């Protein structure tokens, strides 16, 4: 039997077995001394064992068929997809659930990290303030909202991330009084702990809790039926909880759940709610039908609750906050309500691609949480009927899986999309694609506050019976655990040893570092939990604590998996220098392996030696899932791939990422900003590229609400612009996928058949005008865009005429549009901002497109009225130019510039 528990769960089982031995030893000692088992030491040991056994662990369980047997064995299911059940299992029940025949694999709930990247030295990236200074920022709206067009209206955009700042104007419908939020539902996994029972039990329960950096505390025995007031009083008896630090509602338990909200010093202003441990409920049941008790986390917040907070005066800190800021940025890029900067003629740059979409915000940080969040977005329980098409964005991820889409989280995500329409999921590829020279190699011993990704994958091949080594480097300032994963498949087997640098504790001499006491080989086991973690101290007393586990066949992949955790020497960190894994093939078959270090963003991770780093196969899960649209990042300044952007293929040789989007210095909403100059920030990475594509998908859904995820992915890829520099067809590890996203082409490509037929048969079709942020050219400095338009104009006589007129009269016309009411009205009625947007940003045709219709009205009629108003308000020179060239200007709508025969000489 292959082990069904992953390494973390197997380790918990082993720890529980150790506690059981401790309790038995204490009881045996007491019996020997007094003939009784009621000593304080024995009672304490039993209580610790009981509390550890009842600890509920969030898990993702892959099940073939129904859940009845697994649930009888101890699985408490919160929700399930076709193949994956997400719920909790008490540590004491892990082995029982693993022994159920139709349970395929049980995996722990993995912590994910935001996939934003720090600026790269020498890459031309700048800080947010500099980006705003060079004309890429956004400011206060000074003109009416632009005419409705493709804004994502009628579509739900779900952001699963670090939360959101509900007070940011990007997420408030403009012009509403009192202010009205665009967020239709907010779910925060860090808030509220709910105790609930099944089986109508009788008996009692003891509640355990441990405040951050404090010791465990527990209540006395609380009898069922249990009232909220009783729980409130019991919790306020803890040393770490004062009156006002907790609010208990609901009950009585077991008939109704009891809800516990941490407030006071635990309200999130001082301590991140994610750092508050779960309450543990240890029951003593005296009756009931298959009784059970569970504590779950999370709170749903309604649109009405958010609107009430927006209308309050003064505004108070909201219960759900984005302390990291990443989620607010991501939401702003995908669907923020933007601000036009100073002039509708110059800087029409909303920050969000789908500012008309409904927003659903899920604050989550683990696999199980974002699976639950995605289910919430797609099921839309806040709507009584008429579900809307929805796209979910995931800008969090992590390395460390097999990289082939077989993790339970990846499979669960695929389940949510399989056989569906009106659903899509977009995920960031990751920022692990760069080659990185560790700081200790370059002599720079400064620890960056934000760790760059890269250098965390290597790949190698051993001939039958052959040796190999893997070198990795620990940087200065590494004080946290390093996680190493080695994966391979086939009949070959690799033995593994680890050698530290000579400066590590326990080194035998000045030139040789200490090694593990024994070579590690893969283990076959009949235990459904799989092989346990084995703990050793590398270098003996005072050395580095090491834990390792080597599965001969890790379920469900069947691949061999060696995982090792390298812990710092107490009070000294991890020894800096070059460490070496020594591999030896022992079964007589060649082996190709992949190895990864997983990253802690607070600490320098282990990185492979620069000569052994491999940039391929660095896609983070959930980007490795089969049905997900995975996005890399490129720089719009030069259209080159961002150096950190993770590269494919997956380890089972699937094409990833599907495409790339702008991901360098993307300006978006800033969490916690209170002044107009502090509302926006910029960031880089595939975290910023993914919501760009999620916004494009929302626009595609507005065009055609019945799309399936396969069609969306295919059309996004088919309409991409080519990579720069070009990539050979079929190259899987370029990092580009199909190329650079082209939102205009992608949206146009999914017109429903009736609309496509009408468009093909008429020349009066109105152009597709997207929000300005949807055009990659909008990320280019304004002066560059204007220069590009001028270069396109001067290739035709009509274009030369326009360029000359603009050069001579632009400043005066712009002043009149902004300052003369009648000119302003005429400009907006002819949808001038949309026309400028097309001229500045559209890249569909080399020949400047001049639409016949804009906003459903003939452009020529609106242009004629504008020229009348300019003639009344303008200078003699402007009036003379209008008189001479009115006919030429009115001939433009509906024609290409190259088709017009316009004299250029004598332009006034």
Rosetta blueprint (number, residue, H / E / L):
1 X L
2 X L
3 X L
4 X L
5 X E
6 X L
7 X H
8 X H
9 X H
10 X H
11 X H
12 X H
13 X H
14 X H
15 X H
16 X H
17 X H
18 X H
19 X H
20 X H
21 X H
22 X H
23 X H
24 X H
25 X H
26 X H
27 X H
28 X H
29 X H
30 X H
31 X H
32 X H
33 X H
34 X H
35 X L
36 X L
37 X L
38 X L
39 X L
40 X H
41 X H
42 X H
43 X H
44 X H
45 X H
46 X H
47 X H
48 X H
49 X H
50 X H
51 X H
52 X H
53 X H
54 X H
55 X L
56 X E
57 X E
58 X E
59 X E
60 X E
61 X E
62 X E
63 X E
64 X L
65 X L
66 X L
67 X L
68 X H
69 X H
70 X H
71 X H
72 X H
73 X H
74 X L
75 X E
76 X E
77 X E
78 X E
79 X E
80 X E
81 X L
82 X L
83 X L
84 X E
85 X E
86 X E
87 X E
88 X E
89 X E
90 X E
91 X H
92 X H
93 X H
94 X H
95 X H
96 X H
97 X H
98 X H
99 X L
100 X L
101 X L
102 X L
103 X E
104 X E
105 X E
106 X E
107 X E
108 X E
109 X L
110 X L
111 X E
112 X L
113 X E
114 X E
115 X L
116 X L
117 X E
118 X L
119 X L
120 X L
121 X L
122 X L
123 X L
124 X L
125 X L
126 X L
127 X L
128 X H
129 X H
130 X H
131 X H
132 X H
133 X H
134 X H
135 X H
136 X H
137 X L
138 X L
139 X L
140 X L
141 X L
142 X L
143 X L
144 X L
145 X L
146 X L
147 X L
148 X L
149 X L
150 X E
151 X L
152 X L
153 X L
154 X L
155 X E
156 X E
157 X E
158 X E
159 X E
160 X E
161 X E
162 X L
163 X L
164 X L
165 X L
166 X L
167 X L
168 X L
169 X H
170 X H
171 X H
172 X E
173 X L
174 X L
175 X L
176 X L
177 X L
178 X L
179 X L
180 X L
181 X E
182 X L
183 X E
184 X E
185 X E
186 X E
187 X E
188 X E
189 X E
190 X E
191 X E
192 X E
193 X E
194 X E
195 X E
196 X E
197 X E
198 X E
199 X L
200 X L
201 X L
202 X E
203 X E
204 X E
205 X E
206 X E
207 X E
208 X E
209 X E
210 X L
211 X L
212 X L
213 X L
214 X L
215 X L
216 X L
217 X E
218 X E
219 X L
220 X L
221 X L
222 X E
223 X E
224 X L
225 X L
226 X E
227 X E
228 X H
229 X H
230 X H
231 X H
232 X H
233 X H
234 X H
235 X H
236 X L
237 X L
238 X L
239 X L
240 X L
241 X L
242 X L
243 X L
244 X L
245 X L
246 X E
247 X E
248 X E
249 X E
250 X E
251 X E
252 X E
253 X E
254 X L
255 X L
256 X L
257 X L
258 X E
259 X E
260 X E
261 X E
262 X E
263 X L
264 X H
265 X H
266 X H
267 X L
268 X L
269 X L
270 X L
271 X L
272 X L
273 X H
274 X H
275 X H
276 X L
277 X L
278 X L
279 X L
280 X E
281 X E
282 X E
283 X E
284 X E
285 X E
286 X E
287 X E
288 X L
289 X L
290 X L
291 X L
292 X E
293 X E
294 X E
295 X E
296 X E
297 X E
298 X E
299 X E
300 X E
301 X E
302 X E
303 X H
304 X H
305 X H
306 X H
307 X H
308 X H
309 X H
310 X H
311 X H
312 X L
313 X L
314 X L
315 X L
316 X L
317 X L
318 X L
319 X L
320 X L
321 X L
322 X L
323 X L
324 X L
325 X L
326 X H
327 X H
328 X H
329 X H
330 X H
331 X H
332 X H
333 X H
334 X H
335 X H
336 X L
337 X L
338 X L
339 X L
340 X L
341 X L
342 X L
343 X L
344 X L
345 X L
346 X L
347 X L
348 X L
349 X L
350 X L
351 X L
352 X L
353 X L
354 X L
355 X L
356 X L
357 X L
358 X E
359 X E
360 X E
361 X E
362 X E
363 X E
364 X L
365 X L
366 X E
367 X H
368 X H
369 X H
370 X H
371 X H
372 X H
373 X H
374 X H
375 X H
376 X H
377 X H
378 X H
379 X H
380 X L
381 X L
382 X L
383 X L
384 X L
385 X L
386 X L
387 X L
388 X L
389 X E
390 X E
391 X E
392 X E
393 X E
394 X E
395 X L
396 X E
397 X E
398 X E
399 X L
400 X L
401 X L
402 X L
403 X L
404 X L
405 X L
406 X L
407 X L
408 X H
409 X H
410 X H
411 X H
412 X H
413 X H
414 X H
415 X H
416 X H
417 X H
418 X L
419 X L
420 X L
421 X L
422 X L
423 X E
424 X E
425 X E
426 X E
427 X E
428 X E
429 X L
430 X L
431 X L
432 X L
433 X L
434 X L
435 X L
436 X L
437 X L
438 X L
439 X H
440 X H
441 X H
442 X H
443 X L
444 X L
445 X L
446 X L
447 X L
448 X L
449 X L
450 X L
451 X L
452 X L
453 X L
454 X L
455 X L
456 X L
457 X E
458 X E
459 X E
460 X E
461 X E
462 X E
463 X L
464 X L
465 X L
466 X L
467 X E
468 X E
469 X E
470 X E
471 X E
472 X E
473 X E
474 X E
475 X L
476 X L
477 X L
478 X L
479 X L
480 X L
481 X L
482 X E
483 X E
484 X E
485 X E
486 X E
487 X E
488 X E
489 X L
490 X L
491 X L
492 X L
493 X L
494 X E
495 X E
496 X E
497 X E
498 X E
499 X E
500 X L
501 X L
502 X L
503 X L
504 X L
505 X L
506 X L
507 X L
508 X L
509 X E
510 X L
511 X L
512 X E
513 X L
514 X L
515 X E
516 X L
517 X L
518 X L
519 X L
520 X E
521 X L
522 X L
523 X E
524 X L
525 X L
526 X L
527 X L
528 X L
529 X L
530 X L
531 X L
532 X L
533 X L
534 X E
535 X E
536 X E
537 X E
538 X E
539 X L
540 X L
541 X L
542 X L
543 X L
544 X E
545 X E
546 X E
547 X E
548 X E
549 X E
550 X E
551 X E
552 X E
553 X E
554 X E
555 X L
556 X L
557 X L
558 X L
559 X E
560 X E
561 X E
562 X E
563 X E
564 X E
565 X E
566 X E
567 X L
568 X L
569 X E
570 X L
571 X L
572 X L
573 X E
574 X L
575 X L
576 X L
577 X E
578 X E
579 X E
580 X E
581 X E
582 X E
583 X E
584 X E
585 X E
586 X L
587 X L
588 X L
589 X L
590 X L
591 X E
592 X E
593 X E
594 X E
595 X E
596 X E
597 X E
598 X E
599 X L
600 X L
601 X L
602 X L
603 X L
604 X L
605 X L
606 X L
607 X E
608 X E
609 X L
610 X H
611 X H
612 X H
613 X L
614 X L
615 X L
616 X L
617 X L
618 X L
619 X L
620 X L
621 X E
622 X L
623 X L
624 X L
625 X L
626 X L
627 X L
628 X L
629 X E
630 X E
631 X E
632 X E
633 X E
634 X E
635 X E
636 X L
637 X L
638 X L
639 X L
640 X E
641 X E
642 X L
643 X L
644 X L
645 X L
646 X L
647 X L
648 X L
649 X L
650 X L
651 X L
652 X L
653 X L
654 X L
655 X L
656 X L
657 X L
658 X L
659 X E
660 X E
661 X E
662 X E
663 X L
664 X L
665 X L
666 X E
667 X E
668 X E
669 X E
670 X L
671 X L
672 X L
673 X L
674 X L
675 X L
676 X H
677 X H
678 X H
679 X L
680 X E
681 X E
682 X E
683 X E
684 X E
685 X L
686 X H
687 X H
688 X H
689 X H
690 X H
691 X H
692 X H
693 X H
694 X H
695 X H
696 X H
697 X H
698 X H
699 X H
700 X H
701 X H
702 X H
703 X H
704 X L
705 X L
706 X L
707 X L
708 X L
709 X H
710 X H
711 X H
712 X H
713 X H
714 X H
715 X H
716 X H
717 X H
718 X H
719 X L
720 X L
721 X E
722 X L
723 X L
724 X L
725 X L
726 X L
727 X L
728 X L
729 X L
730 X L
731 X L
732 X L
733 X L
734 X L
735 X L
736 X L
737 X L
738 X L
739 X L
740 X E
741 X L
742 X L
743 X H
744 X H
745 X H
746 X H
747 X H
748 X H
749 X H
750 X L
751 X L
752 X L
753 X H
754 X H
755 X H
756 X H
757 X H
758 X H
759 X H
760 X H
761 X H
762 X L
763 X L
764 X L
765 X L
766 X L
767 X L
768 X L
769 X L
770 X E
771 X L
772 X H
773 X H
774 X H
775 X L
776 X H
777 X H
778 X H
779 X H
780 X L
781 X L
782 X H
783 X H
784 X H
785 X H
786 X H
787 X H
788 X H
789 X H
790 X H
791 X H
792 X H
793 X H
794 X L
795 X L
796 X L
797 X H
798 X H
799 X H
800 X H
801 X H
802 X H
803 X H
804 X H
805 X H
806 X H
807 X H
808 X H
809 X H
810 X H
811 X H
812 X H
813 X H
814 X H
815 X H
816 X H
817 X H
818 X H
819 X H
820 X L
821 X H
822 X H
823 X H
824 X H
825 X H
826 X H
827 X H
828 X H
829 X H
830 X L
831 X L
832 X H
833 X H
834 X H
835 X H
836 X H
837 X H
838 X H
839 X H
840 X H
841 X H
842 X L
843 X L
844 X L
845 X L
846 X L
847 X L
848 X L
849 X L
850 X L
851 X L
852 X L
853 X E
854 X E
855 X L
856 X L
857 X E
858 X E
859 X H
860 X H
861 X H
862 X H
863 X H
864 X H
865 X H
866 X H
867 X H
868 X H
869 X H
870 X H
871 X H
872 X H
873 X H
874 X L
875 X L
876 X H
877 X H
878 X H
879 X H
880 X H
881 X H
882 X H
883 X H
884 X H
885 X H
886 X H
887 X H
888 X H
889 X H
890 X H
891 X L
892 X L
893 X L
894 X L
895 X L
896 X L
897 X H
898 X H
899 X H
900 X L
901 X L
902 X L
903 X L
904 X L
905 X L
906 X L
907 X L
908 X L
